[in-house]
Amino acid sequence: MAPIASSRPGGVNDDGLPDPRVLALRAVHRAASELRRGTPVLLQGSDSALVVAAAETVSARGLGELAAAARGPAVLLLAPVRAAAVLQRPVPQATGAAPIGTAAEMGAVALRLTPALLDPAALRSLADPTAERLLPEQPERTAMPPQALPAIALAKLARLLPALVVAPAAEAAAARLDLLSVKAADVLAYPVAAPASLARVAEARVPLEDAPEARIIAFRAADGGIEHLAILVDSVSPNPTPGGVPLVRVHSECFTGDLLGSLRCDCGPQLRGAIKRMAADPAGGVLLYLAQEGRGIGLVNKLRAYTLQDQGLDTLDANRALGYGADERNFWVAAEMLRAIGVPRVRLLTNNPDKLAGLAACGIEVEGREAHQFEGNGVNDGYLETKARRFGHLLT
């Protein structure tokens, strides 16, 4: 995909017309923001449209707007693992032992919504496994509407629980209500299109405790979303000359571990340890600090996952219980940042084989892997064991 960052400021092409790729990104970002506010949006497919609201945030007013914009009954879309828990029985896509990235993680299930269940509190109870279960009646499965998968994808982009109230749209009514419209195809294209639009927006020398010559470069996508950071350590410059292959660490932000020193994970030691190793390496290094908290599910959902872990689930099953996949991160972001700073070849500082495969699939030459493990602290021992046993991390 051609980079979007070459467009002129304001999202216009050289001929002065709006760049359709930038407009598509903006529409997806705005639709995700509307869902976070509890406002319905119109999701347009090739031959039909859905009016969509997030079960987690929708209010009585939002449900009223959805009803006014609908031409048929509303249903609830859930990720398969969450649907199996709500129905209290297996569903075909959710087998409980589904491999990472399979249909059991990526699909959707539709449940019939009776008038008693079309209530904000009931919907939140259906969506959130950490919420108190106070349902007036048990929902039942129903036929899947069109555009179900793009709807689930949009909720995930909004870092909301993947649980949506949807109904076939009466587009004229939706227009009268001034509901924001987004194309389903643009939602599905977003994970690749947004990284392709990354542009450097600021950079500065920032001396660090273990790397006094560090430099930070901030990247922002054309939709105006949260910035990602590249931390260049010591001898690595923004445009390094051919020669030594730098150490590279792809590090997803972790508010609890990186900033607060949480003992539940090993993120803080990995972050600080990576910078220290890069400073001592003759080729220097690049730490890519990505805005992909909690393996891409966001901070709020990570806190929910912690609650589920305290109830006995491991980190993988907790993510799935929320309706997310085991790992929702996007390695296109890291690859585009490396290309932008002129680092096409890397020695990857990681224990995660998926990062090796992910960067390679995105066109980065991975010359080798450098192990990056830390001893358990008595609190995160089970977390580290799960990473090795269920995610395949190389910790031995």
Secondary structure as a PSIPRED ss2 file (coil, helix, strand):
# PSIPRED VFORMAT (PSIPRED V4.0)

   1 M C   1.000  0.000  0.000
   2 A C   1.000  0.000  0.000
   3 P C   1.000  0.000  0.000
   4 I H   0.000  1.000  0.000
   5 A H   0.000  1.000  0.000
   6 S H   0.000  1.000  0.000
   7 S C   1.000  0.000  0.000
   8 R E   0.000  0.000  1.000
   9 P C   1.000  0.000  0.000
  10 G C   1.000  0.000  0.000
  11 G C   1.000  0.000  0.000
  12 V E   0.000  0.000  1.000
  13 N C   1.000  0.000  0.000
  14 D C   1.000  0.000  0.000
  15 D C   1.000  0.000  0.000
  16 G C   1.000  0.000  0.000
  17 L C   1.000  0.000  0.000
  18 P E   0.000  0.000  1.000
  19 D C   1.000  0.000  0.000
  20 P H   0.000  1.000  0.000
  21 R H   0.000  1.000  0.000
  22 V H   0.000  1.000  0.000
  23 L H   0.000  1.000  0.000
  24 A H   0.000  1.000  0.000
  25 L H   0.000  1.000  0.000
  26 R H   0.000  1.000  0.000
  27 A H   0.000  1.000  0.000
  28 V H   0.000  1.000  0.000
  29 H H   0.000  1.000  0.000
  30 R H   0.000  1.000  0.000
  31 A H   0.000  1.000  0.000
  32 A H   0.000  1.000  0.000
  33 S H   0.000  1.000  0.000
  34 E H   0.000  1.000  0.000
  35 L H   0.000  1.000  0.000
  36 R H   0.000  1.000  0.000
  37 R H   0.000  1.000  0.000
  38 G C   1.000  0.000  0.000
  39 T C   1.000  0.000  0.000
  40 P C   1.000  0.000  0.000
  41 V E   0.000  0.000  1.000
  42 L E   0.000  0.000  1.000
  43 L E   0.000  0.000  1.000
  44 Q E   0.000  0.000  1.000
  45 G C   1.000  0.000  0.000
  46 S C   1.000  0.000  0.000
  47 D C   1.000  0.000  0.000
  48 S C   1.000  0.000  0.000
  49 A E   0.000  0.000  1.000
  50 L E   0.000  0.000  1.000
  51 V E   0.000  0.000  1.000
  52 V E   0.000  0.000  1.000
  53 A E   0.000  0.000  1.000
  54 A E   0.000  0.000  1.000
  55 A C   1.000  0.000  0.000
  56 E C   1.000  0.000  0.000
  57 T C   1.000  0.000  0.000
  58 V C   1.000  0.000  0.000
  59 S C   1.000  0.000  0.000
  60 A H   0.000  1.000  0.000
  61 R H   0.000  1.000  0.000
  62 G H   0.000  1.000  0.000
  63 L H   0.000  1.000  0.000
  64 G H   0.000  1.000  0.000
  65 E H   0.000  1.000  0.000
  66 L H   0.000  1.000  0.000
  67 A H   0.000  1.000  0.000
  68 A H   0.000  1.000  0.000
  69 A C   1.000  0.000  0.000
  70 A E   0.000  0.000  1.000
  71 R C   1.000  0.000  0.000
  72 G C   1.000  0.000  0.000
  73 P C   1.000  0.000  0.000
  74 A C   1.000  0.000  0.000
  75 V E   0.000  0.000  1.000
  76 L E   0.000  0.000  1.000
  77 L E   0.000  0.000  1.000
  78 L E   0.000  0.000  1.000
  79 A C   1.000  0.000  0.000
  80 P H   0.000  1.000  0.000
  81 V H   0.000  1.000  0.000
  82 R H   0.000  1.000  0.000
  83 A H   0.000  1.000  0.000
  84 A H   0.000  1.000  0.000
  85 A H   0.000  1.000  0.000
  86 V H   0.000  1.000  0.000
  87 L H   0.000  1.000  0.000
  88 Q C   1.000  0.000  0.000
  89 R C   1.000  0.000  0.000
  90 P C   1.000  0.000  0.000
  91 V E   0.000  0.000  1.000
  92 P C   1.000  0.000  0.000
  93 Q C   1.000  0.000  0.000
  94 A E   0.000  0.000  1.000
  95 T C   1.000  0.000  0.000
  96 G C   1.000  0.000  0.000
  97 A C   1.000  0.000  0.000
  98 A C   1.000  0.000  0.000
  99 P C   1.000  0.000  0.000
 100 I C   1.000  0.000  0.000
 101 G C   1.000  0.000  0.000
 102 T C   1.000  0.000  0.000
 103 A H   0.000  1.000  0.000
 104 A H   0.000  1.000  0.000
 105 E H   0.000  1.000  0.000
 106 M H   0.000  1.000  0.000
 107 G C   1.000  0.000  0.000
 108 A C   1.000  0.000  0.000
 109 V E   0.000  0.000  1.000
 110 A E   0.000  0.000  1.000
 111 L E   0.000  0.000  1.000
 112 R E   0.000  0.000  1.000
 113 L C   1.000  0.000  0.000
 114 T C   1.000  0.000  0.000
 115 P C   1.000  0.000  0.000
 116 A C   1.000  0.000  0.000
 117 L C   1.000  0.000  0.000
 118 L C   1.000  0.000  0.000
 119 D C   1.000  0.000  0.000
 120 P H   0.000  1.000  0.000
 121 A H   0.000  1.000  0.000
 122 A H   0.000  1.000  0.000
 123 L H   0.000  1.000  0.000
 124 R H   0.000  1.000  0.000
 125 S H   0.000  1.000  0.000
 126 L H   0.000  1.000  0.000
 127 A H   0.000  1.000  0.000
 128 D C   1.000  0.000  0.000
 129 P C   1.000  0.000  0.000
 130 T C   1.000  0.000  0.000
 131 A C   1.000  0.000  0.000
 132 E C   1.000  0.000  0.000
 133 R C   1.000  0.000  0.000
 134 L C   1.000  0.000  0.000
 135 L C   1.000  0.000  0.000
 136 P C   1.000  0.000  0.000
 137 E C   1.000  0.000  0.000
 138 Q C   1.000  0.000  0.000
 139 P C   1.000  0.000  0.000
 140 E C   1.000  0.000  0.000
 141 R E   0.000  0.000  1.000
 142 T E   0.000  0.000  1.000
 143 A C   1.000  0.000  0.000
 144 M C   1.000  0.000  0.000
 145 P C   1.000  0.000  0.000
 146 P C   1.000  0.000  0.000
 147 Q C   1.000  0.000  0.000
 148 A H   0.000  1.000  0.000
 149 L H   0.000  1.000  0.000
 150 P H   0.000  1.000  0.000
 151 A H   0.000  1.000  0.000
 152 I H   0.000  1.000  0.000
 153 A H   0.000  1.000  0.000
 154 L H   0.000  1.000  0.000
 155 A H   0.000  1.000  0.000
 156 K H   0.000  1.000  0.000
 157 L H   0.000  1.000  0.000
 158 A C   1.000  0.000  0.000
 159 R C   1.000  0.000  0.000
 160 L C   1.000  0.000  0.000
 161 L C   1.000  0.000  0.000
 162 P C   1.000  0.000  0.000
 163 A E   0.000  0.000  1.000
 164 L E   0.000  0.000  1.000
 165 V E   0.000  0.000  1.000
 166 V E   0.000  0.000  1.000
 167 A E   0.000  0.000  1.000
 168 P E   0.000  0.000  1.000
 169 A E   0.000  0.000  1.000
 170 A C   1.000  0.000  0.000
 171 E H   0.000  1.000  0.000
 172 A H   0.000  1.000  0.000
 173 A H   0.000  1.000  0.000
 174 A H   0.000  1.000  0.000
 175 A H   0.000  1.000  0.000
 176 R H   0.000  1.000  0.000
 177 L C   1.000  0.000  0.000
 178 D C   1.000  0.000  0.000
 179 L C   1.000  0.000  0.000
 180 L C   1.000  0.000  0.000
 181 S E   0.000  0.000  1.000
 182 V E   0.000  0.000  1.000
 183 K E   0.000  0.000  1.000
 184 A H   0.000  1.000  0.000
 185 A H   0.000  1.000  0.000
 186 D H   0.000  1.000  0.000
 187 V H   0.000  1.000  0.000
 188 L H   0.000  1.000  0.000
 189 A H   0.000  1.000  0.000
 190 Y H   0.000  1.000  0.000
 191 P H   0.000  1.000  0.000
 192 V H   0.000  1.000  0.000
 193 A H   0.000  1.000  0.000
 194 A H   0.000  1.000  0.000
 195 P H   0.000  1.000  0.000
 196 A H   0.000  1.000  0.000
 197 S C   1.000  0.000  0.000
 198 L C   1.000  0.000  0.000
 199 A E   0.000  0.000  1.000
 200 R E   0.000  0.000  1.000
 201 V E   0.000  0.000  1.000
 202 A E   0.000  0.000  1.000
 203 E E   0.000  0.000  1.000
 204 A E   0.000  0.000  1.000
 205 R E   0.000  0.000  1.000
 206 V C   1.000  0.000  0.000
 207 P C   1.000  0.000  0.000
 208 L E   0.000  0.000  1.000
 209 E C   1.000  0.000  0.000
 210 D C   1.000  0.000  0.000
 211 A E   0.000  0.000  1.000
 212 P C   1.000  0.000  0.000
 213 E C   1.000  0.000  0.000
 214 A C   1.000  0.000  0.000
 215 R E   0.000  0.000  1.000
 216 I E   0.000  0.000  1.000
 217 I E   0.000  0.000  1.000
 218 A E   0.000  0.000  1.000
 219 F E   0.000  0.000  1.000
 220 R E   0.000  0.000  1.000
 221 A C   1.000  0.000  0.000
 222 A C   1.000  0.000  0.000
 223 D C   1.000  0.000  0.000
 224 G C   1.000  0.000  0.000
 225 G C   1.000  0.000  0.000
 226 I C   1.000  0.000  0.000
 227 E C   1.000  0.000  0.000
 228 H E   0.000  0.000  1.000
 229 L E   0.000  0.000  1.000
 230 A E   0.000  0.000  1.000
 231 I E   0.000  0.000  1.000
 232 L E   0.000  0.000  1.000
 233 V E   0.000  0.000  1.000
 234 D C   1.000  0.000  0.000
 235 S C   1.000  0.000  0.000
 236 V C   1.000  0.000  0.000
 237 S C   1.000  0.000  0.000
 238 P C   1.000  0.000  0.000
 239 N C   1.000  0.000  0.000
 240 P C   1.000  0.000  0.000
 241 T C   1.000  0.000  0.000
 242 P C   1.000  0.000  0.000
 243 G C   1.000  0.000  0.000
 244 G C   1.000  0.000  0.000
 245 V C   1.000  0.000  0.000
 246 P C   1.000  0.000  0.000
 247 L E   0.000  0.000  1.000
 248 V E   0.000  0.000  1.000
 249 R E   0.000  0.000  1.000
 250 V E   0.000  0.000  1.000
 251 H E   0.000  0.000  1.000
 252 S E   0.000  0.000  1.000
 253 E C   1.000  0.000  0.000
 254 C C   1.000  0.000  0.000
 255 F H   0.000  1.000  0.000
 256 T H   0.000  1.000  0.000
 257 G H   0.000  1.000  0.000
 258 D H   0.000  1.000  0.000
 259 L H   0.000  1.000  0.000
 260 L C   1.000  0.000  0.000
 261 G C   1.000  0.000  0.000
 262 S C   1.000  0.000  0.000
 263 L C   1.000  0.000  0.000
 264 R C   1.000  0.000  0.000
 265 C C   1.000  0.000  0.000
 266 D C   1.000  0.000  0.000
 267 C H   0.000  1.000  0.000
 268 G H   0.000  1.000  0.000
 269 P H   0.000  1.000  0.000
 270 Q H   0.000  1.000  0.000
 271 L H   0.000  1.000  0.000
 272 R H   0.000  1.000  0.000
 273 G H   0.000  1.000  0.000
 274 A H   0.000  1.000  0.000
 275 I H   0.000  1.000  0.000
 276 K H   0.000  1.000  0.000
 277 R H   0.000  1.000  0.000
 278 M H   0.000  1.000  0.000
 279 A H   0.000  1.000  0.000
 280 A H   0.000  1.000  0.000
 281 D C   1.000  0.000  0.000
 282 P C   1.000  0.000  0.000
 283 A C   1.000  0.000  0.000
 284 G C   1.000  0.000  0.000
 285 G E   0.000  0.000  1.000
 286 V E   0.000  0.000  1.000
 287 L E   0.000  0.000  1.000
 288 L E   0.000  0.000  1.000
 289 Y E   0.000  0.000  1.000
 290 L E   0.000  0.000  1.000
 291 A C   1.000  0.000  0.000
 292 Q C   1.000  0.000  0.000
 293 E H   0.000  1.000  0.000
 294 G H   0.000  1.000  0.000
 295 R H   0.000  1.000  0.000
 296 G H   0.000  1.000  0.000
 297 I C   1.000  0.000  0.000
 298 G C   1.000  0.000  0.000
 299 L H   0.000  1.000  0.000
 300 V H   0.000  1.000  0.000
 301 N H   0.000  1.000  0.000
 302 K H   0.000  1.000  0.000
 303 L H   0.000  1.000  0.000
 304 R H   0.000  1.000  0.000
 305 A H   0.000  1.000  0.000
 306 Y H   0.000  1.000  0.000
 307 T H   0.000  1.000  0.000
 308 L H   0.000  1.000  0.000
 309 Q H   0.000  1.000  0.000
 310 D H   0.000  1.000  0.000
 311 Q C   1.000  0.000  0.000
 312 G C   1.000  0.000  0.000
 313 L C   1.000  0.000  0.000
 314 D C   1.000  0.000  0.000
 315 T H   0.000  1.000  0.000
 316 L H   0.000  1.000  0.000
 317 D H   0.000  1.000  0.000
 318 A H   0.000  1.000  0.000
 319 N H   0.000  1.000  0.000
 320 R H   0.000  1.000  0.000
 321 A H   0.000  1.000  0.000
 322 L C   1.000  0.000  0.000
 323 G C   1.000  0.000  0.000
 324 Y C   1.000  0.000  0.000
 325 G C   1.000  0.000  0.000
 326 A C   1.000  0.000  0.000
 327 D C   1.000  0.000  0.000
 328 E C   1.000  0.000  0.000
 329 R C   1.000  0.000  0.000
 330 N C   1.000  0.000  0.000
 331 F C   1.000  0.000  0.000
 332 W H   0.000  1.000  0.000
 333 V H   0.000  1.000  0.000
 334 A H   0.000  1.000  0.000
 335 A H   0.000  1.000  0.000
 336 E H   0.000  1.000  0.000
 337 M H   0.000  1.000  0.000
 338 L H   0.000  1.000  0.000
 339 R H   0.000  1.000  0.000
 340 A H   0.000  1.000  0.000
 341 I C   1.000  0.000  0.000
 342 G C   1.000  0.000  0.000
 343 V C   1.000  0.000  0.000
 344 P C   1.000  0.000  0.000
 345 R E   0.000  0.000  1.000
 346 V E   0.000  0.000  1.000
 347 R E   0.000  0.000  1.000
 348 L E   0.000  0.000  1.000
 349 L E   0.000  0.000  1.000
 350 T C   1.000  0.000  0.000
 351 N C   1.000  0.000  0.000
 352 N C   1.000  0.000  0.000
 353 P H   0.000  1.000  0.000
 354 D H   0.000  1.000  0.000
 355 K H   0.000  1.000  0.000
 356 L H   0.000  1.000  0.000
 357 A H   0.000  1.000  0.000
 358 G H   0.000  1.000  0.000
 359 L H   0.000  1.000  0.000
 360 A H   0.000  1.000  0.000
 361 A H   0.000  1.000  0.000
 362 C C   1.000  0.000  0.000
 363 G C   1.000  0.000  0.000
 364 I C   1.000  0.000  0.000
 365 E E   0.000  0.000  1.000
 366 V E   0.000  0.000  1.000
 367 E E   0.000  0.000  1.000
 368 G E   0.000  0.000  1.000
 369 R E   0.000  0.000  1.000
 370 E E   0.000  0.000  1.000
 371 A C   1.000  0.000  0.000
 372 H C   1.000  0.000  0.000
 373 Q C   1.000  0.000  0.000
 374 F C   1.000  0.000  0.000
 375 E C   1.000  0.000  0.000
 376 G C   1.000  0.000  0.000
 377 N C   1.000  0.000  0.000
 378 G C   1.000  0.000  0.000
 379 V C   1.000  0.000  0.000
 380 N C   1.000  0.000  0.000
 381 D H   0.000  1.000  0.000
 382 G H   0.000  1.000  0.000
 383 Y H   0.000  1.000  0.000
 384 L H   0.000  1.000  0.000
 385 E H   0.000  1.000  0.000
 386 T H   0.000  1.000  0.000
 387 K H   0.000  1.000  0.000
 388 A H   0.000  1.000  0.000
 389 R H   0.000  1.000  0.000
 390 R C   1.000  0.000  0.000
 391 F C   1.000  0.000  0.000
 392 G C   1.000  0.000  0.000
 393 H C   1.000  0.000  0.000
 394 L C   1.000  0.000  0.000
 395 L C   1.000  0.000  0.000
 396 T C   1.000  0.000  0.000
